[in-house]
Amino acid sequence: MDSSFKHFYRKSYHDRLSVVGEYATLNDDAKTLIKEHVNQTDAKLIENYLTDYSLPEGVGVNLMVNGVEHAVPMVTEEPSVIAAVSNGARMLSKNGIDATVISRELIGQVVLHNPQPELLDWINERHGELIALADSAHPSIHSYGGGATDIEIRQLDVDDYSLDLSVNVSEAMGANIINSMLEKIGAAINQQSPGVVLMQILSNYATKSLVRVVGKIDFSQLGAPGMTGREVAVRIGLASHIAQIDPYRATTHNKGIMNGIDAVTIAMGNDWRAIESGIHAYAAKDGHYRGLSHWKVVDQQLVGEMTVPMPVGFVGGATSVFPLVKINQSIAKVKNARELMQLIAATGLAQNLAALKAIVTDGIQKGHMALQLNSLAISAGAAPDEVAEVVKKLRKIKNVGIDDARSVINQIRKSS
């Protein structure tokens, strides 16, 4: 282990950069670039801060949710994501997407190892008292319409049990709220039976924070070269079926949905990793990993529906730290956590529709490569004012690669 990293977290910013620079043999240009992106506020958010790493933010358009048109802020490095959302949303815009929040509660666990039957009886007998104890960790939560709502005991195996606490966290993300509540309950249980509490922690498997979205597309919106709208709809329905029976396909199917969901979640200052883990667990809720969305032909329409856990928050946490989050909430025209749940899920459905249509018609690569050319040009060294001309020339080349892009850049520069 490199001794220069000893007590790294105690070092000044200048010393940390010096250590990293020497360790990685960074040149002066690299260190200058790092320093150009330093943000003193962000430096207080994480340990061993070095620099800010930025990602592009764009806006998905055409998304109609419950009769309201939304522009959707999205943060992503993938060129085709925002284009796909906008395309899928356009196809869905005539009838719009209906979104419903089924429930909005988080679940936390106090895990008990080898509890005696008397302790389990004690917990069951004090259901109301333990809920009140949980609420005492955050006395103000009732003023926001929230609070602990239920306690259940689940047996995990012969020796282990989980006390599951359900909490309405109102507009917050809620992790800190629920973890504080769990610690209060855990302390009370340990007083009755010292050492029986193994751990107390929020669960990201948010089966009580669910949102359902439904979209309907007329066949006239789905036509493709050489295929009628009905034919495309039938093929999308078949592709959806494959995602229900084959985990290899389901994984990529769901990744496409998460392209949209993650991008909005990041733009809204929420924990995209928690959303990812909970949604993928939900995809396997019956013991088999399946596609999250279901598409089928109904009369003269293609109908898609999806239910996913979406435990996002509207206030607190990173939403209060990063100024762009509040701006993005305004751009998206969402006013609370429930509207945000609906918007994010609807974005995922629109993304899924666009991907499925591309896969069963032209193939995914045609659209991908058209949008990847900008990235290819930049990777090859094109300056911002050269990108458009480089891309124009690259479109004429089959099986284009980085060497082609470099050659085109050189030609442009020689002729200018």
C-alpha positions in Angstrom: 0.0 0.0 0.0 1.3 3.4 -1.0 2.3 5.2 2.3 1.7 8.6 0.7 -2.1 7.9 1.1 -1.8 7.4 4.8 -4.3 9.7 6.6 -5.3 11.0 3.1 -8.6 12.4 4.4 -6.7 14.7 6.8 -4.6 16.3 4.1 -5.3 19.7 2.6 -6.7 19.9 -0.9 -3.3 21.0 -2.3 -1.6 18.0 -0.7 -4.2 15.5 -1.8 -3.9 16.7 -5.4 -0.1 16.5 -5.1 -0.3 12.9 -3.8 -2.7 11.8 -6.5 -0.7 13.6 -9.2 2.5 11.9 -8.2 0.9 8.5 -7.8 -0.8 8.7 -11.2 2.1 10.7 -12.9 -0.3 13.4 -14.0 1.1 16.2 -16.1 0.5 19.9 -15.4 -2.4 20.0 -18.0 -4.2 17.2 -16.2 -3.8 18.9 -12.8 -4.9 22.2 -14.2 -8.1 20.6 -15.6 -8.8 19.0 -12.2 -8.4 22.4 -10.5 -10.6 24.1 -13.0 -13.6 22.0 -11.9 -13.2 22.4 -8.2 -16.3 23.5 -6.3 -15.9 24.5 -2.7 -19.4 23.6 -1.7 -19.1 20.1 -3.3 -15.8 19.7 -1.5 -17.7 19.6 1.8 -20.1 16.8 0.6 -17.8 13.9 0.2 -14.5 12.7 1.7 -11.2 12.9 -0.1 -12.7 15.4 -2.6 -10.7 16.0 -5.8 -12.8 17.7 -8.4 -16.3 17.8 -9.9 -17.1 15.3 -12.7 -19.8 16.8 -14.9 -22.4 15.0 -17.1 -24.5 16.6 -19.8 -28.0 17.6 -19.0 -30.7 17.8 -21.7 -34.4 18.0 -21.9 -36.8 15.2 -23.1 -39.9 16.6 -24.8 -43.4 15.7 -25.9 -44.2 13.8 -22.6 -47.9 13.9 -21.7 -48.7 12.6 -18.2 -52.2 12.8 -16.8 -53.1 15.4 -19.4 -50.1 17.7 -18.6 -47.2 18.2 -21.0 -43.8 18.0 -19.4 -40.3 18.9 -20.4 -38.1 16.4 -18.7 -34.6 17.3 -17.4 -32.3 14.3 -18.0 -28.6 13.8 -17.0 -26.9 11.2 -19.1 -23.7 10.6 -21.0 -25.5 8.3 -23.6 -26.2 10.1 -26.8 -29.4 8.3 -27.7 -31.3 8.4 -24.4 -32.9 11.8 -24.7 -33.7 11.3 -28.4 -35.4 8.0 -27.6 -37.5 9.4 -24.8 -38.6 12.3 -26.9 -39.5 9.9 -29.8 -41.4 7.5 -27.5 -43.2 10.4 -25.8 -44.2 11.7 -29.2 -45.8 8.4 -30.2 -47.6 8.3 -26.9 -48.6 12.0 -26.9 -52.0 11.7 -28.6 -53.5 9.6 -25.8 -50.9 10.5 -23.2 -49.7 8.4 -20.3 -52.0 7.8 -17.3 -50.0 7.6 -14.1 -51.2 6.5 -10.7 -49.3 6.4 -7.4 -50.5 3.2 -5.8 -48.7 3.8 -2.4 -45.9 5.9 -1.0 -44.3 4.4 2.1 -40.8 3.2 2.9 -39.9 0.1 4.7 -37.1 -0.3 7.3 -35.9 -3.4 9.1 -34.8 -4.3 12.6 -33.2 -7.7 12.1 -33.4 -10.0 15.2 -31.1 -13.0 15.6 -32.5 -15.8 17.7 -35.2 -13.9 19.5 -37.1 -15.9 22.2 -40.9 -16.4 21.7 -41.5 -14.1 24.7 -39.8 -11.2 22.9 -41.9 -11.7 19.8 -45.0 -11.7 21.9 -43.8 -8.5 23.6 -43.3 -6.8 20.2 -46.7 -7.8 19.0 -48.4 -6.6 22.2 -46.8 -3.2 21.8 -47.6 -2.5 18.2 -49.0 1.0 18.9 -46.4 1.9 21.5 -43.6 1.0 19.1 -45.1 3.1 16.3 -45.4 6.0 18.7 -41.7 5.4 19.7 -40.7 5.5 16.1 -42.5 8.8 15.5 -40.8 10.3 18.6 -37.5 10.2 16.6 -39.0 12.8 14.3 -41.8 14.6 16.2 -42.4 17.1 13.4 -43.2 14.4 10.8 -46.9 14.5 11.6 -47.1 18.1 10.6 -46.1 17.1 7.1 -48.7 14.4 6.9 -46.2 11.6 7.5 -45.3 9.1 10.3 -44.9 5.4 11.0 -48.0 3.4 9.9 -47.4 -0.3 10.6 -45.1 -2.9 12.1 -44.9 -6.5 10.9 -42.7 -9.4 11.9 -41.4 -11.7 9.2 -39.5 -15.0 9.9 -36.5 -15.2 7.6 -35.2 -18.6 8.7 -35.1 -20.8 11.8 -33.1 -18.2 13.8 -33.7 -14.8 12.1 -36.6 -12.5 12.0 -37.2 -9.0 10.5 -39.3 -6.4 12.2 -40.5 -4.3 9.2 -41.5 -0.7 9.9 -43.6 1.1 7.3 -43.3 4.9 7.2 -44.9 7.6 5.3 -42.0 10.0 4.8 -44.1 12.7 3.1 -42.0 14.7 0.6 -38.6 13.5 1.8 -36.4 10.8 0.5 -36.6 9.5 4.0 -33.5 7.4 4.6 -32.3 9.4 7.6 -35.8 9.7 9.0 -36.5 5.9 8.9 -33.0 4.9 10.1 -33.5 7.2 13.2 -36.8 5.5 13.8 -35.4 2.1 13.5 -32.6 2.9 16.0 -35.2 4.0 18.5 -37.1 0.7 18.2 -33.9 -1.4 18.2 -32.7 0.2 21.4 -36.1 -0.6 23.1 -35.9 -4.2 21.9 -32.3 -4.5 23.1 -33.4 -3.4 26.6 -35.8 -6.3 26.7 -33.3 -8.8 25.2 -29.7 -7.5 25.1 -27.8 -8.4 21.9 -30.8 -9.8 20.0 -30.8 -6.9 17.5 -28.4 -7.7 14.7 -28.9 -4.5 12.6 -31.4 -1.8 11.8 -31.5 -0.3 8.4 -33.7 1.1 5.6 -34.6 -1.4 2.8 -34.4 -0.2 -0.8 -36.9 -2.8 -1.8 -39.7 -0.3 -1.8 -42.7 -2.5 -2.4 -44.9 0.0 -0.6 -43.9 2.9 -2.8 -45.3 2.0 -6.2 -46.4 3.9 -9.3 -48.2 2.5 -12.3 -48.1 4.0 -15.8 -50.3 3.1 -18.8 -49.8 4.3 -22.4 -51.9 3.7 -25.5 -50.7 4.3 -29.0 -52.9 4.2 -32.1 -51.6 2.0 -34.9 -51.2 5.1 -37.1 -48.4 6.3 -34.8 -46.4 3.2 -35.3 -45.8 2.7 -39.0 -42.3 2.0 -40.3 -40.8 1.5 -43.8 -42.3 -1.8 -45.1 -44.5 -2.3 -42.1 -48.0 -1.2 -41.2 -48.7 0.2 -37.7 -50.5 -3.0 -36.7 -47.6 -5.1 -37.8 -45.2 -3.0 -35.7 -47.6 -3.2 -32.7 -47.7 -7.0 -33.0 -44.0 -7.3 -33.1 -43.6 -5.0 -30.1 -46.0 -7.2 -28.2 -44.0 -10.3 -29.1 -40.8 -8.6 -28.0 -42.4 -7.7 -24.7 -43.4 -11.4 -24.3 -39.8 -12.5 -24.8 -38.7 -10.2 -22.0 -41.2 -12.1 -19.7 -39.8 -15.5 -20.5 -36.0 -14.9 -21.1 -33.8 -13.2 -18.4 -31.2 -12.5 -21.0 -33.6 -10.4 -22.9 -35.3 -9.1 -19.8 -32.1 -7.6 -18.5 -31.5 -5.5 -21.6 -35.2 -4.7 -21.8 -35.1 -3.3 -18.3 -31.8 -1.5 -18.8 -33.5 0.5 -21.6 -36.2 1.5 -19.2 -33.6 2.5 -16.6 -31.9 4.7 -19.2 -34.8 7.0 -18.9 -35.5 6.5 -15.2 -31.9 7.0 -14.1 -31.4 10.1 -16.1 -34.4 11.9 -14.6 -33.6 10.6 -11.1 -30.1 12.1 -11.3 -31.4 15.4 -12.6 -33.8 15.6 -9.7 -31.1 15.0 -7.1 -32.3 11.6 -6.0 -30.4 8.4 -5.2 -30.4 6.6 -8.6 -28.6 3.6 -7.1 -31.4 3.0 -4.6 -34.0 3.3 -7.4 -32.0 0.8 -9.6 -31.6 -1.8 -6.8 -35.2 -1.6 -5.8 -36.6 -1.8 -9.4 -34.4 -4.7 -10.4 -35.4 -6.6 -7.2 -39.0 -5.9 -8.1 -38.5 -7.4 -11.6 -37.7 -10.7 -9.9 -40.4 -10.5 -7.3 -42.0 -13.8 -8.3 -38.6 -15.6 -8.3 -37.9 -15.1 -12.0 -36.3 -11.9 -13.5 -38.7 -10.5 -16.0 -39.3 -7.4 -18.1 -40.9 -4.6 -16.1 -43.2 -3.4 -18.9 -46.0 -5.3 -20.7 -47.1 -4.4 -24.2 -50.0 -5.9 -26.1 -52.4 -5.2 -28.9 -55.9 -4.2 -27.7 -58.4 -3.5 -30.5 -56.8 -0.8 -32.7 -54.1 0.2 -30.2 -50.8 -0.9 -28.7 -51.2 -0.7 -24.9 -48.2 -0.7 -22.5 -48.3 -0.7 -18.7 -45.6 -0.8 -16.0 -45.6 -0.8 -12.2 -42.3 0.0 -10.4 -41.2 1.0 -7.0 -40.2 4.7 -7.0 -39.2 5.9 -3.5 -38.0 9.4 -4.6 -38.0 12.5 -2.5 -38.9 16.1 -3.4 -37.2 17.9 -0.5 -34.1 17.4 1.7 -30.8 15.6 0.9 -29.2 16.5 -2.4 -32.4 18.3 -3.6 -31.5 21.0 -1.1 -27.8 21.1 -1.9 -27.6 21.4 -5.7 -29.3 24.6 -7.0 -30.0 22.9 -10.4 -32.4 20.5 -8.7 -34.9 23.2 -7.9 -34.6 24.6 -11.4 -35.2 21.1 -12.9 -38.3 20.7 -10.8 -39.6 23.9 -12.3 -38.7 22.9 -15.8 -40.5 19.6 -15.3 -43.5 21.3 -13.8 -43.6 18.8 -10.8 -44.7 20.2 -7.4 -44.4 17.2 -5.1 -43.0 13.7 -4.7 -46.0 11.9 -6.1 -45.9 13.9 -9.3 -42.2 13.2 -9.6 -42.8 9.5 -9.2 -45.3 9.6 -12.0 -43.0 11.6 -14.3 -40.0 9.3 -13.8 -42.0 6.2 -14.4 -43.7 7.7 -17.5 -40.2 8.6 -18.9 -39.1 5.0 -18.4 -42.2 3.7 -20.4 -41.6 6.2 -23.2 -37.9 5.2 -23.4 -39.0 1.5 -23.5 -41.4 2.1 -26.4 -38.9 3.8 -28.5 -36.3 1.1 -27.9 -38.7 -1.7 -28.7 -39.9 -0.1 -31.9 -36.3 0.4 -33.1 -35.4 -3.2 -32.2 -38.3 -4.8 -34.1 -38.1 -2.5 -37.2 -34.8 -0.9 -38.3 -32.7 -2.4 -35.6 -31.2 -0.5 -32.7 -27.8 0.2 -34.4 -29.2 2.6 -37.0 -30.4 5.2 -34.6 -27.6 4.6 -32.2 -24.9 5.2 -34.7 -26.5 8.3 -36.1 -26.3 9.8 -32.6 -22.9 8.3 -31.7 -21.2 10.2 -34.5 -21.0 13.4 -32.4 -19.2 11.5 -29.7 -17.0 9.8 -32.2 -16.0 13.1 -33.7 -15.2 14.6 -30.3 -13.2 11.5 -29.2 -11.2 11.8 -32.4 -10.2 15.4 -31.4 -12.7 17.6 -33.3 -13.1 21.1 -31.9 -16.6 22.2 -31.1 -16.9 24.3 -34.3 -15.7 21.3 -36.4 -18.1 18.7 -35.1 -21.0 19.4 -37.5 -18.8 19.2 -40.6 -17.0 16.1 -39.4 -20.3 14.3 -38.6 -21.7 15.3 -42.1 -18.7 13.6 -43.7 -18.8 10.5 -41.4 -22.4 9.8 -42.3 -21.2 8.9 -45.8 -18.8 6.2 -44.5 -19.9 2.7 -43.8 -18.7 0.9 -40.6 -17.1 4.2 -39.5 -14.4 4.1 -36.8 -12.1 6.4 -34.8 -9.4 6.3 -37.6 -12.0 7.5 -40.1 -12.9 10.4 -37.9 -9.3 11.4 -37.4 -8.7 11.3 -41.1 -11.8 13.5 -41.8 -10.6 16.0 -39.2 -7.2 16.2 -40.8 -8.8 16.7 -44.2 -11.0 19.5 -42.9 -8.0 21.3 -41.3 -5.8 21.0 -44.4 -8.5 22.5 -46.6 -9.3 25.4 -44.2 
